[in-house]
């Protein structure tokens, strides 16, 4: 199948050179992958076999120019496999995961290619490279070494086999979680089952039932539906049923059970690390991060654990006292926490999530996030109806700079559906670069909000609204990228730095200056009353012991399992219980992500032994936002200019710690983190 008949291989001609989604059919993917892989193999062979003396241009720049067709095919396929999948796409995903792993491993273990890179690297001081070229050379040399370049042939063959197997296991892991989430729902029959549910949640559960072709109301395992159900349902038995189903994803004992996959993945990762000369996988992974060592990451997690745990115990005692005062003499369980915490928040702050939600319309929060970007960076989002989209829910926006020049295309995919994996994320259909011409980015934010029923506006919780700001922070990191080389573009930064731009962006949502304008009632259009706004801001550290313990326990289990030097016969359930006992996990609490459904860590390797990164980046974002506070203006132009230049636009042009210092003027101050979470002494 040629470019003439396969739209995945053709040069796209739609607005912004967007993918022609309507023309792409499932049968196009396999031949497109085959053609693009063959083309990339020929490109690599030509670079590695070049008879000319190795130079930056004929080796590193040539590598950067290679693989464009493969990038084009893969970007479309994997974005849709996550956000609008089906059985056929999942079958292709399972088939292609080991093929692509084998292909990329072959590149990084190509001796002739590495010799050329190593030759250029050894002469780097005499080549007159620009800072960006020097960074590209360093990153390629590091990546090849970390992949096993230069190792004996037997070691390289084993490394390739491990990578291929891990790719298949990661794909299967994610598909198993999605199957479990799609398979489960709980019918709510009659008023008794709806007890305690506010109007917005009744509407969302009706919409969820309709999406599944059912009448009435239903609870599904979409986080944006199950969490508010646990928060409001007065039916303790139904809360328990829903919570246990949420907890059991990937652990059902059938074909979607992920525990054996985890055992194999942990063992393979440990073996790979040893082959590469590291004592454990965590040491291997963090060696190329801001933290540098597992000990540094553990020190941060442990420094937060004790104050968070103490706060969570105080919170639990308060919730049990509240329950007893209402005649519920219970030992608080995990499915009770959100329910009584909502009552406690109402009691302490006269604040009710059901009172807040009417002021948090999805469309208005999108406007708020876009307007914040305009005020900080001078960019504008304009909706475009003439751009191809991959699902009717998806919205497309042109992004222009202060002078009106187009800088990229942004897709927003906001609603939950059975064809979409859970969670929220940012991805790219195309990344910014200048090596192959002025290539503008095409960025997508994907979320899973519960849609409003019967034409009513979609109303968000404050956590949902924060998620939207968070993901646009990632989106801006891709949209504002201003680099020459694709390797350094956008979010291609260390894992424990990549969350800094997104978590920093969340701060603007909490500012009265933003909320007063965009938090308006969906029926009356009236802004959120100042008294309610004040109570909302005053409550920002409420229940932070719970939230911090949920997160840190997950990060600790992730790190500890990847600090195992040997993992043969690994029993993930026993290991999880052991670690939680050692850290004295508070009663009535569970990890935010238990291993059998911990997609950050096991659906690929994005956050494997690196889930701590959110907390590491939070040190940066807490201290970083103080730069705006200290200026006296949360939209201060000079501070925003430095933020754009050294963070959002810079990609991976330089070391992340130096990038932060260039923005802030000093290293981050860890005290800001405890203060932000309300855990400071």
LINVEN-V244178 format. One record per backbone hydrogen bond with DSSP energy under -1.0 kcal/mol. NH is the residue of the N-H (numbers start at 0). CO is the residue of the C=O. E is the energy in kcal/mol with one decimal. If there is no record, write none. Layout:
NH,CO,E
NH,CO,E
//
This chain:
5,1,-2.0
8,5,-1.8
16,13,-2.5
17,14,-1.6
20,18,-1.9
22,19,-1.9
27,24,-2.1
28,25,-1.4
31,27,-1.8
32,28,-2.9
33,29,-2.6
34,30,-2.4
35,31,-2.6
36,32,-2.8
37,33,-2.1
38,34,-2.3
39,35,-2.3
40,36,-2.5
41,37,-2.0
42,38,-2.0
43,39,-2.5
44,40,-2.5
45,41,-2.1
46,42,-2.0
47,43,-3.0
48,44,-2.2
49,46,-1.1
58,54,-1.0
60,55,-2.9
62,58,-2.0
63,59,-2.1
64,60,-1.6
70,66,-2.6
71,67,-2.1
72,68,-2.3
73,69,-2.8
74,70,-2.4
75,71,-1.4
76,72,-2.5
77,73,-2.8
78,74,-1.5
79,75,-2.2
80,76,-2.5
81,77,-1.1
82,78,-1.8
83,79,-2.7
84,418,-2.9
89,85,-2.5
90,86,-2.0
91,87,-2.1
92,88,-2.6
93,89,-2.3
94,90,-2.0
95,91,-3.1
96,92,-2.0
99,95,-3.1
100,96,-2.0
101,97,-2.6
102,98,-2.1
103,99,-2.7
104,100,-2.7
105,101,-2.1
106,102,-1.4
107,103,-2.1
108,104,-1.6
109,106,-1.4
113,109,-2.6
114,110,-2.6
115,111,-1.5
116,112,-2.1
117,113,-3.3
118,114,-2.1
119,115,-2.2
120,116,-2.6
121,117,-2.4
123,120,-1.3
125,122,-2.0
133,129,-2.8
134,130,-1.8
135,131,-2.2
136,132,-2.5
137,133,-2.4
138,134,-2.8
139,135,-2.5
140,136,-2.5
141,137,-2.6
142,138,-2.6
143,139,-2.7
144,140,-2.1
145,141,-2.7
146,142,-1.3
148,143,-2.6
150,147,-2.0
155,151,-2.4
156,152,-2.4
157,153,-1.9
158,154,-2.8
159,155,-2.4
160,156,-2.1
161,157,-2.6
162,158,-2.5
163,159,-2.3
164,160,-2.2
165,161,-2.8
166,162,-2.0
167,163,-1.7
168,164,-2.6
169,165,-2.7
170,166,-1.8
171,167,-2.4
172,168,-2.6
173,169,-2.0
174,170,-2.1
175,171,-2.3
176,172,-2.0
177,173,-2.1
178,174,-2.3
179,175,-2.3
180,176,-2.4
181,177,-2.6
182,178,-2.2
183,179,-1.2
185,218,-2.5
187,216,-2.5
196,193,-2.3
201,197,-2.2
202,198,-2.5
203,199,-2.0
204,200,-2.4
205,201,-1.9
206,202,-2.3
207,203,-2.2
208,204,-1.9
209,205,-2.4
210,206,-2.4
212,209,-1.9
213,208,-3.0
217,204,-1.5
218,185,-2.2
224,221,-2.2
225,221,-2.9
226,222,-1.9
228,224,-1.6
229,225,-2.4
230,226,-1.4
231,227,-1.8
232,228,-2.7
233,194,-2.5
235,233,-1.0
238,234,-2.3
239,235,-2.3
240,236,-2.0
241,237,-2.7
242,238,-2.8
243,239,-2.5
244,240,-1.7
245,241,-2.3
246,242,-2.5
247,243,-1.5
250,247,-2.4
256,253,-1.6
257,249,-3.1
261,257,-2.4
262,258,-2.2
263,259,-2.0
264,260,-2.6
265,261,-2.9
266,262,-1.9
267,263,-2.5
268,264,-2.7
269,265,-2.1
270,266,-2.2
271,267,-2.6
272,268,-2.3
273,269,-1.9
274,270,-2.2
275,271,-1.5
276,273,-1.5
277,272,-2.7
281,561,-2.5
283,279,-2.0
284,280,-3.2
285,281,-2.5
286,282,-1.1
288,285,-1.5
292,290,-1.4
296,292,-1.4
297,293,-3.0
298,294,-2.5
299,295,-1.7
300,296,-2.3
301,297,-3.1
302,298,-2.0
303,299,-1.2
304,300,-1.9
305,301,-1.2
307,303,-2.2
308,304,-3.3
309,305,-2.5
310,306,-2.0
311,307,-2.6
312,308,-2.3
313,309,-1.8
314,310,-2.4
315,311,-2.7
316,312,-2.3
317,313,-2.0
318,314,-2.2
319,315,-2.5
320,316,-2.1
321,317,-2.0
322,318,-2.5
323,319,-2.5
324,320,-2.2
325,321,-1.0
326,323,-1.8
327,322,-2.9
328,326,-1.1
329,327,-1.9
335,332,-2.1
336,332,-1.1
339,335,-2.4
340,336,-2.5
341,337,-1.9
342,338,-1.4
343,339,-2.6
344,340,-2.7
345,341,-2.0
346,342,-2.1
347,343,-3.1
348,344,-2.6
349,345,-1.2
354,351,-1.1
355,351,-1.8
356,352,-2.6
358,355,-2.3
359,356,-2.3
361,457,-3.1
364,360,-2.4
365,361,-2.5
366,362,-2.0
367,363,-2.4
368,364,-2.5
369,365,-2.5
370,366,-2.9
371,367,-2.1
372,368,-1.5
373,369,-1.9
374,370,-2.6
375,371,-2.0
376,372,-3.0
377,373,-2.0
379,399,-2.4
381,397,-2.6
383,395,-2.8
393,390,-1.8
394,411,-2.4
396,409,-2.8
397,381,-3.1
398,407,-2.7
399,379,-2.3
400,404,-2.7
403,400,-2.1
406,398,-3.4
407,398,-1.2
408,440,-2.3
409,396,-3.0
410,442,-3.0
411,394,-2.7
412,444,-2.8
415,448,-2.4
419,416,-1.9
420,81,-2.6
424,445,-2.3
426,443,-2.4
428,441,-2.8
429,441,-1.5
432,438,-1.6
433,483,-1.9
434,483,-1.8
436,433,-1.3
438,432,-2.2
438,436,-1.6
441,429,-2.6
442,408,-2.6
443,426,-2.9
444,410,-2.5
445,424,-3.2
446,412,-3.0
448,413,-2.8
455,452,-2.1
459,359,-3.1
464,460,-2.3
465,461,-2.2
466,462,-2.2
467,463,-2.2
468,464,-2.0
469,465,-2.7
470,466,-2.7
471,467,-1.9
472,468,-2.0
473,469,-1.6
474,470,-2.6
475,471,-3.0
476,472,-1.4
477,473,-1.4
478,474,-2.9
479,475,-2.8
481,648,-2.6
487,484,-1.5
488,485,-1.7
491,488,-1.9
492,490,-2.4
496,493,-2.1
497,493,-1.8
499,496,-1.7
502,498,-3.0
503,499,-2.6
504,500,-1.2
506,503,-1.4
507,504,-1.1
508,505,-1.2
510,507,-1.3
513,510,-1.6
514,510,-2.4
515,511,-2.9
517,513,-2.0
518,514,-2.6
519,517,-1.5
520,525,-3.2
521,357,-1.9
524,520,-2.2
527,518,-2.6
532,528,-2.7
533,529,-2.9
534,530,-2.0
535,531,-2.4
536,532,-2.4
537,533,-2.3
538,534,-1.3
539,536,-1.4
541,538,-2.2
543,540,-1.5
546,542,-2.1
547,543,-2.4
548,544,-2.5
549,545,-2.6
550,546,-1.7
551,547,-3.2
552,548,-2.2
553,549,-1.0
554,550,-2.1
555,551,-2.7
556,552,-2.3
557,553,-2.3
558,554,-2.4
559,555,-2.9
560,556,-2.3
561,557,-1.2
562,559,-1.1
569,566,-1.4
574,570,-2.5
575,571,-2.7
576,572,-2.1
577,573,-2.2
578,574,-2.6
579,575,-2.4
580,576,-2.0
581,577,-2.3
582,578,-2.0
584,579,-2.7
588,585,-1.1
591,549,-2.2
596,593,-1.9
597,594,-1.7
598,596,-1.9
601,597,-2.1
602,598,-1.8
603,601,-1.6
606,599,-2.2
609,606,-2.8
612,609,-2.0
613,610,-1.2
614,611,-1.1
615,611,-2.0
616,612,-3.1
617,613,-1.4
618,614,-1.5
619,615,-1.1
620,616,-2.8
621,617,-2.6
622,618,-1.8
623,619,-3.1
624,620,-2.4
626,623,-1.3
627,624,-1.0
628,624,-1.9
629,625,-3.2
630,626,-1.0
631,628,-1.1
632,627,-1.2
635,632,-2.0
639,635,-2.3
640,636,-2.2
641,637,-2.1
642,638,-2.2
643,639,-2.6
644,640,-2.7
645,641,-2.7
646,642,-1.6
647,642,-1.7
648,643,-3.1
651,487,-2.2
652,649,-2.0
658,654,-2.3
659,655,-2.3
660,656,-2.1
661,657,-2.7
662,658,-1.7
663,659,-3.2
664,660,-2.9
671,668,-1.7
672,669,-1.5
674,670,-2.0
675,671,-2.3
676,672,-2.0
677,674,-1.1
678,673,-2.9
679,673,-1.0
//
